[in-house]
Amino acid sequence: MELITSLERFLTWIVEHFDEPLWNLTIIVLLGVGLFFTITTGFVQLRLFPVSIREMWFGRAAEGNSLTPFQAFATGLASRVGVGNIGGVATAIALGGEGAVFWMWVTAFIGMSSAFAESTLAQLFKVQDKDGSFRGGPAYYMVQGLKSRSMAVAFAIALIFTFGFAFNSVQSNAIVEATHNAWDWQGEYVGIALVILTAAIIFGGIKRIAVISSSLVPIMALFYLIMAVIILGMNIELVPTVINNIIKSAFTFDAAAGGFFGAMVSKAMMMGIKRGLFSNEAGMGSAPNAAAAAHVKHPVSQGLVQMLGVFVDTMMVCTCTAIVILLSNNYGGEELKSISLTQNALQYHVGEFGLHFLAFILLLFAYSSIIGNYAYAESNIRFIKNKPWFVLLFRLTVLFFVYFGAVRSGNVVWNFADTVMAVMAILNLVAIVLLSPIVWKLLKDYQRQLKAGKTPEFKIEDYPELKKRVFEQQTWK
């Protein structure tokens, strides 16, 4: 217990000294890069949106131990759909008001183009293991595309801390809050149970993770969306007023904080952008790790699939949560926020059932997120040092942080997650901007074949300048 207390003090010190300046920079860079790719790809998130649905749904044939596009989509969604959609939305509304929802929409729309770029690059620069499975992500395209091993290692370390440690603490903390509200479960016992259940999965390998995620995530999302639609139908006459309030409040200025940066943005904008990015992760470099594990005929195919994940996460799941909250009787102020606010809203609409329903759904959401988070982090651990003892040490550390989040306060784990996430995002965004000419080249190749009525298939022999960059154990041969 003394170790946990010491760690809490250390993390608090890090947050106090680095969180605010890092996030000031991160928000500007994330939005800027999103707009950059939106414009330079000709609004790919609009033009090729129907194609992205087709790629996700029909791209199911995998080779060897690789993932299907749908499994990679579900693994990415497993990490995206979770506490950010439930607790993150609630926090944004509680602290930023109704207008925060509008800025979550804006962040997701432009972020879809960043997600497209990073996942397309991940596919191009992925590598194949001896068992036939693929792995990759920002660390891999930094080494091959930018020839920067030091930048790649820095990113891999940031991702390991973010997803392997910090985000998993957030997920377990959310599970404890939700189950305590509904069933009065004690945090330390929930933490022990989560450690056991997580260990059973992570020692089974990435393929088992994908199979479980691809099974659970669609079911979870469907149940949650059905509940939200039912509530919307029960209050359909109030929905136009809710939407009007969201848009109106989005442009009501209320300074987010002191200082130059804080005075330039409203609380609604700050909270909507910050929690929107936490939820959909567009441009942060997380989803490309799952995207690289898929087997597709063209890198752009998986870029489109992962772009779709951002849409589902924010435009559908987050919006459903927001509607449920904004149609309830109490969503202003800080006395109710995070998971408790959303549980209160469901309880208002459907009675005690809502309290228990959300606890159960969140238990599944957060647990699948732990699985998805681990999958991302393991890929980067193996990038740094692919040795059995090193991977074992990492897995044990992940289990420790799962327990840490269950027994420590929400403020500590959320703030820690925000800080390390900012470092990871900045490194990845710099990389994808530097590699943007490759993204444009791949998109042009895909669109040319699509226009000709062909099923797009990438042949690296047609691009000798790219063939020189990829590793020998690449798949585009």
N, C-alpha and C positions, 0 to 999 in steps of 0.2 A: 504493500500500500504506500510505503514511503517513496518507492520508485515512481509510482503514478503521480503522487503529489509534487515531486520534484520536476517531473516532465510537464505538468500543468503550469508550474511557475515559469519554466523555460519558454514554453509556447506563448504564454501571456506576454513575456518580455519581447519576443520576436514580433508579435502583432502590434504592440504599442509603438515600436520603432520603425516598422517597415510597411504596415498595411496601407495607410492612407496615401503616401506618395506613390506606391506601386499601383494602387487602383486608379488614381487620377490618370496615370499614364496608360494603364491597360484599357480603360474605357475609350479614350481618344483613339488609340491604335486599333482596337477591335472594330469600332464603327468606321474608321477611315479605311481600313483594309477591306471591310465588307462592301463599302461603297465603291472602292477601286475595282474589285472583281465583278460587282454587279454591272458597272458601266462597261468595263473592258470585255466582258463575255456577252454583251448585248442582252442583259437581263436573262441569263440562262435559267434562273429559277421560274420564270414565266414561260419562256419559249419551249423548254423541254420538260415541263412538269408532267404532261401526259406520258411522255416517254419514260420518265423516272418510275412511274407506277408500273408500266409494262416490264421494265428491267427488273424491278423488285419481285414482281409476282411470277413471271415466267422464267426468270434466271435461276433454275433450281438444280441443274446438272453439275455436280462437282466431280473432281478427279482425285483419286487417292484419299488422303486424309484432309484435303482442303475443305473449306466451308462453302456452302452454296451462297449465292448473293442474299437469299432470304435469311439464312442463318447469320450471316455477317450483319445484316440489317437488324435482326432481332437482338444480337449481342450488343450492337451499338445502342439500340433502343433500351436495352436492359439497364445500361448506365444512365442514359438520358432520362427515362421515365422513372420517377421515384420521388424522393423528398423534395426536389426542386419544383415539381409540379404541384405538390400538396403544401408542404411547409414553406417553400420559397415564394410561391404566389401569395400565400397568406401574409407573410412578412412584408412583401412588397406593398400590398394593399394597406396593411396596418400602419406602416410607416410613411408610405408615399401617396396613399389615397387611391381612389378609383382610376385616376389618370395613369398610374403605374402600369396598368394592364395594356394601355395603348402603346407605351414605350417597349413593353415586352414584345408586342406584335411587330413593331418597327425593327427591333433588334433581330428577331427571328427572320424577317423577310430579307434583310440585307445579309444576314449571317448564312443564309442558305447558299449564297455564292461562295463564301469562304469555305464552307463545309464541302462544297463540290470540288474546289481547288485542292484542298489538302488531301481528300480521299482519292482523287485522281492521281495525284503524285505518289501516294502510298502504294497504289496498285502498280505503277510503273517501276518503282524502285524496291518492290518486295523481293524476298529471297525464299528459296525452297529448301526445306530441311530434308534429311535422309529418309524420313518416313513419308515424304510426299506432301506434308502440310506446308503452308506459306506463313510467313511472318514479315512484318514491316511496320512503317509508321514514320513520324517526323525524324526520329534519330537516323533512320535508314536513308531518307532522302537528303538529309543534311550531309551525310558522309559521301554518298554517291553523287548527288546533284551539286552540292556546294563544296565538296572536298574538304569538309571541316569536321574532323573527328572530335575536336574539343567542344564545338557547339553541340554536336550530337550527344556527347556524354553529359553535358550540362542539362540538355533537355530531358534525357532519359532519367537523370537523377531527380529533376523537378517533377516529372510525371510519376515516378515511383512514390515520392513523398505525397503528391497530390491524390492520386487514385489508390495507391496501395495502402496509404496510412490515413491521410486527412479525410478524404471523402468516405472511406469506410467507417471512420469514427462518427461522421455525420449521420450516416445511414443507421448505424446501430443505436445512436442517441435518439433518432426519430422513432425507431421501433420501441424503445423503452418508454418514450413520452406517450405514444399512442396506446400501447398496451396497458400502461399504468392508468391512463384516463379511463379506459374501457373496463379493464379487468383487475386493476390494482396489482399488476405483476411488479415484482421488485427488480430493480435494475441489475443488481449483481447476478441474480439467477438467470435473467434474460441474457445477460452478457455471456455467461458460461454456456448456455444452450446455443447461442449464436456461434461461439467459437467451435463447438463440436460440429454443428451443421456445416459451417464454412469449411472446416478442415476436411470433412467428408467429400466435398466437391473439389476443392483446389488441388487435392492430391490425386484427383482422377484425370487431370489434364484438360487442355483447351477444348478438345472435341466434346467431352462430356458437358463442359460449361455451355457450349453453343447449343447442344441438343436441349438442355434444360431451359435455357433462355428462350429459344425459339418456340418452346411449348408453353411456357408460362406467360411471357410478355403479351402476346395477342389476347390471351384469355383475360389477363388482368386489366388491360386497357379497355377491352370490350365491356366487362362488368362495370368498370368505373364510368365509362361513357354512357352506358345504358342508364345508370343511376342519375347522372347529370341531365340526360335528355328527359327522363321522367320528371325531375324537378322543374326543368324548363317548361315542360308541357303543363305542369300544375300552375305555373305562374306566367303563362305566355303573354298575357296582357301587360305585364311589367317589363318584359325584355327590351322593347324599344327604349323605354326610359333608362334602363341600366346602360345600354349601349351609348345613348346620348350623354349620360353622365360621365362615362369613361372618356369619350372624345373631348367633352367640354373641360373636364378636370385636367386633361393632359397638357393643356396650354394655360393653366392657372399657375402663375409663378409664385413659388415659395422657396426661397434659397435653401439648398440642401445642407450647406455648412458654411463656416467662415472661410476667409482666405479668397484668393483670386479665383481658383477653380470652382470652389463650392458656391460662390456667388453667381456664377455664370449658368448654373443648371438648377432646375427645380427639384424638389424632393421626389416628385412623381417620376421625373426623367431618370434621376440617379438610381432610385430603387428598382424601377422597371428595367433599366438596362443591366444593372448589376445582377439582379435575380433572374432576368431572362437569360443572361449568359451562363449563369450557374446551371440553369435547367437544360438548355439545348446544347451548350458546349461548342457551338459553331465557331471554328477557328482556333480552338484551344489545343488542338493536336491530340485529342483523345480518340474520337471515332476512327481516324485513319488506321489505328492499330487493328481494329476489327475489320475495316475495309480491306486491308492488305491480306487478311487470312482467307478471303474469298477467291474462287477461281472464276474468272470471267474472260471473255474473248477480247475485250477492249478496256483499258483503264478508265475511260470516261463512263462506262456502264456502271461501275461501282461508285464513281463520284456522284452520279445521278441518284443512286439508291440511298447513299448517305445523306444527300441533300434532302431527300424525302423524309428522312428521319427527323430533321429539324422542324419541318412543317408539322408532322404528326405530334411531336413533343409539345410545341408551343401553341400553334394555331388550333389544335384540337384538345389535347389533354389539359394544358394550362388554362385555356379559355373556359373549359368546362368547370374547372376548379373556381375560377374567378366568378363565373355566373352564379354558382352555388353560394359563394360567400356574399356576393353583392345583393343577392335576393333574400339574405337572412336579416335578422333583427339587430345584430351587433358585430360591426367590423371596424369600428373606429377606435384609435388609441392603442396603447401598448399593453393593456391588461390582458388582451387575448391576441396571441400571434403564433406564427408557426403552426405546428400540427393541431394545437388546441383550438385555434381559430376555425380551421376547416372542420374539425370534429363538431364544434359548437354549431356551425352552419348546417351541417347535415342533420344534427339532432333537432334543430329548429324546423327543418323541412319534413322529416320523416320519423321524428321521435327517437326513442332509445335505440331503435334498430340502426339509425345512421351512425351513432357513436361506435357501435360494435362492428358495423360493416366497414367503416373506414379503418378501424384498427386492424381488421383482418386483411383488407386490401393493401394497406400500407406495409404490413408485415411481409407480404409477398413482393410488393414493389421494391422496398428497401433491400430485402434479401437478394432479389435478382440483381439489384444495382451493385451489391457487394461482389457478386459473382462476376458481373461485367467489369467492374473496376479492377478486380484482381487480374482478369485476362489481359487488360491493357498493361498493367504494371509488370506482369511476368514477361511479356514480350520484350520490354525494355531492360529488365534484369538480364535476360539472356543475351541482349545486345551488348551489355557491358562485360559480362563474364558468364558464359554459358557452361557452368560447372555444376554438378549435382549438389555439392555442399553449399555453394553460394545460393542456389535456388532454394534449398531447404532452409537456410538462415533467413532468407527473405520471407518465405511462407510463415515461419514462426513469428516474425515481426508483424506481419499482416494480422495474424490472429491476436497478437497483443493489442494492436490498435483497435481492433473490433471490440475487444473487452474494455479498453480505455474509454471509447465513446459511450459505452453503455453505462459507465459508472461516473462520468464527469458531466459538468453543466453544458447546456447547449451553446452558450456564448463562447466558451473556450474552443469547442470543436468547429463551430461555424467560422469563427474569426481565423483560426489556423488554416482552415480550408481556403478561405478567401485569399489569404496572403500567399500561400504556395501556388495556388491556381494562377495568380497574376504573373508570377515568374514564368511558368510553363507557357502561358498564352503569348506573352511578349516574344519569347524565343521562337515559337512556332510561326507567328505572324510575320516576323522579319524574314524567316526562311521562305515562306510561300510567296511573298512579294518578290524576293530575289529570283525565285524559280518560276515566276508568272509567265515568261515567254514559252516555257515548256507546256504549261497548262493550256495556253492559247493554241499551240501547235497540235496538241492532242485533241482538243475540242474541234478544231478545223478538220482534222482527219476523220473524226467520228461523224460530223455533220455532212461531210462530202459523201461518205458511204451511205449514210441514211437517206440523203437526197437522191442517190442513185438507185434506191430501192433494195439495197443490200443489208444483210445483217452485219453491222460494224465489227471488224476483226483487225486487231492491231498487229502489224508486221514490222518489227524493229529493223529489219533489213532495209526498209525504205527510209530509215532515219539513222544513217551511220554516226551522226554527231551524238545521238542519244545512246546508241549501242556502246560507244566508248565509255560511257559513264556508269553503266549498270554492272553489278557484280557478275562474276562468271556463273554463280549458282542461281542466276535469274531464270525466269520462266519464259521471257519473250525472246525465244531463240528461233 
